[in-house]
Amino acid sequence: MSARDSYGDIYSGHDRTKKKPIPTVQAERDLVVEDAASGFCGAVVGFDRSYDGEFVKLEDARGAVRLFAMREAAFLIDGKPVTLIKPTATAPKRPTRSASGSTRVEGLRARVARTSRIWVEGVHDAALVERVWGHDLRVEGVVVEHLEGLDNLGARLTEFEPGPGARVGVLVDHLVTGSKETHLTTGLGPHVLVTGHPYIDVWQAVRPAALGIDAWPTVPRGEDWKTGICARLGWGTPQQGWRRVYDAVGSFRDLEAPLIGAVERLIDFVTEPE
């Protein structure tokens, strides 16, 4: 029996002197690490590259951002050395929920449009409904049309002739007791459902937090509401203000509950079996 067999590989050195392998960790965003050399501790916020190699950006609790070379064993996690590497690119996960929160139907082919319709007052109402409920409406084959003003409702209903299998759901702004909107939407028959929200305009049904404001400003009666809102928030023209409102809405979570409930009731009404 040789010395190598009796005592192991005597030329490889003692276990205590062997260099232990350093684990590699993918530097996912917001991972908190410590730079072993300087003690700087921060969260991963990005990367940079120079002639000297790859660097990681760390941001500490005070908001200070520093660059550190991504070298072997250069960082600590829970006091233990690690080697940071850039995250491997992964295919983005396909959303399983639509913007309204319903289950997304994959490979959707829009069904033939129903005779029943949903009517809204203006183009902004129609755009927000499409933004959040567009997927659901195509699944159900429901068309949304705008009235160009609630004053046109009576004439449009006369022309449409609601009946079994041809229902009309109407979404109304500022539907509160005693308002003009309430008087225009009563007694329309069993094949017409009117729902609405209490806000002066559909803009106001977007949560202020989604727009980065504390609250919607108050505009005195007699002053054009959208013009007044844009002036008080520094949004420029109503067209520019609308772009801010529209871009702020990504899902139902950015809308106030009264609008969500009103639209959901209309979709149920025009799609339920007679």
N, C-alpha and C positions, 0 to 999 in steps of 0.2 A: 504494500500500500504506500503510495507516495505521500509526501507532505501536503500536496494540493488536495488529495482525497481526505486526509485525516483532519485537516484544519480549514478546509475551504480554500479559496483562492487567496494565498498569503500575499500575492502581489497587487491585489485590488484595494488594499487598505481596509481600515476598520470602518464599521458601519457609521460610527460617530463622525468620521472625517469625510464620508461621502456627501456630495452635493445633492440635496433633496430637490426633486422636481418642483418647479413653481407652477401652480395652477394658472391657466389662462381664463379670463372672464370677459365676456362681451360687454363693452361699455355702452349699455342701453341708456337712453336719455333718462335723467333724474337719478341714476345710480350714484350713491354717495360713496366717495373714496377719499383716502388721504394720500398726499404726496409724501413718500417715505423720506425724501431728503429734506424738505422744508417744513413738513408738518401741516401744510395748507390742506384744509378739508373742505370739500365742496361737491356739488352735484354735477354730473355730466350734462352739458348744455350744447355741445357741438364738437366739431373737429376742424383741424387745419393741417395743411401740408406745406413743407418747404424743402429746400435742398437737403436739409438735415433729417428728413424723415417725417413721420406722422406725429401730430400733436393732438392732445385732447384738451378741450376747454372745460374748466371747472368753475362753478359759481358758488361762493360761500354764502352764509346766512345773511350777510350785510349787502349782498348784491355785487361784490367784487368778483371779476372774472379774470382768470389767469390761464396761460397755456403751459402744458407740461408734455415733455417728450414721452412717447409711449414705448419705453424701453423695458427690458425684462426685469421683473421684480421691482419696478419703480413705484408701485402703489401698495397701499395697505387697505384691507377690508377686515373690520373687526380685529385689527392689530396684526393680521397675517398678510405676508407679502403675496401679491398677485401680479400677473402681467396682463395689462389691458389690451384688447384687440377691438377693432371696429366691428360693430354688429354685422352679421351677414344679412344681405337683402332677402326679404321674404315677400312672397306675393301677398298683396293686401287681401284681407278677408272680405268676402262679399257680404253686405249687410243682409240680415235675415228679417229685419223689420223695415216697414216703409216709414216715411216721415210722419205719418199719422199714428204710428205705433202698432199698426196691424201687421200680420204675417205677410211678408213679401212673397208674391207668386213669381217663381222663376220661369223664364222662357215665356213670359206673358205675350199673348196675342190678344189685342183688344177685341172684345166681343161686339157684335152688331149693336148699335145704339138703341136703347129703349125709347119708346114713345114718351115716357115720363121724363120730366126735366127738373133741373134745379135752376131757379132764377135768382140773381143777385142784383144789387142796385147799380153797381158801376164796375169799371175795368179793374180797379184796385182790389175790390172784393173778389172778383173772379180770379185775379192773379194769385192772391193769397190762398184761396181755396185750392187752386191747382198746385201751388207750391207744396202744400201739406197733404192734400187728399188726392192728388192726381193719380197715383198708382191705384188706389181703391176705386176711383171713378172709372178707370179703364177696365179694371176687373169686372165691375158691375155693368159697364156699358151705359153710364149716366153722363149726359151732356150738361155742362153748365153754361148758361147764357146770361148776359147782363141786360138789364132793363133800360139803362140810360136814364135812370130816375124813377122813383116809386110812383110818380104821377101817371106813368104809362101802364101801371099794373092792370087797371080795369080794362083798357082797350086790348091789351095782350091776352088776357084771360078770355075775353069775348072771341077773339080770333082763334085761340088755341082749343077752346071747348074741352075743359078737363072732364074726365069720366073714368070709368073702370079701365084699368090698364093704361091710362094716360093722365097720371097724377102730376101735380105741380107742387114743388117745394120752394118756398120763397124765403130768402135770407134778408133781413131788414136791419139797417143801422138805427140806433137810438130808439129801440122799441120799448118805450116806457109808458106807464099809465098816463093817459091824458094828452099824449103827443099826437101830432098830425099823422105820424106813421101808424099809430094804433087805429085811428079812425079809418085809414085807407085799407086796412088789412083785416077787418072784421066781417063776418057773414059771407064768406067766400065759398062755402059749400064743403061737403065731406071729402072731395077729391083735391082739395088745396090745403096745404099746411104752411102756416107762417111761423117762423121762428126768428129770433134775432138776439141782439146784444144791447146793453144799455149805453154804449159809447157813442159819442157824437159822430165819429167816423171810424171806419175799420182800422185806420192807422192806430187808433187808441187801444185796439184789442191786442196789439203787440206789447209784450211785457217791457217795461222801461229798462229792466236789467239787460235784456237782449240788445238794446241800443246803447248801453253804456250811460244811461241817464238815471237820475234818482226818481223822477216822476214826470208825467206829461204836464207841461205848463198850462195854466188857466188862460183861456182866451175870452175876452168879454163878448157878450151877445152883440150882434151887429157887425162884428169884424169877421172876415173870412177866416175860418178856423185853420186851414192848412197854411195859409199865408202867415197867420199869427204865430203858429207853432214854429215855422221855419225861421221867422224873425227872432223869436225868443231863444231858439237853440243855436242860431248861427248856421243854419243849414242851407242858406241861399234860397233858391226858388223852390216852389212846391214840387217841380219835377226832380230837382236834386234831392229834396227831402224824401220823396217817394223811393228813390233809389236806395237811400239809407235804410228805410223801413223794410223794403223788400229783401235786401241783402242780409238783414239781421235775422230773418226767419229761416231756420234750417229744419225745424220739426215742430210738432205740436207743443213741445215744451216751451217754445218761445211765444206762445199765444196765451191769452187769458182764458180761464175756464168757461165763461159764458159763450164765447165764440166757438170753442171746441164742442161744447154740448149742443149748440144750435145746429152746427153743420152735421154732426153725427145723427141727430134726430131726422134731419132732412134726408140723408142718405138712406136711413132705415125706412122712412116713409115711402120714398119713390121706388124702393127695391123689394119691399115685402109683397108676398103673393096676395092677390085680391081674394 
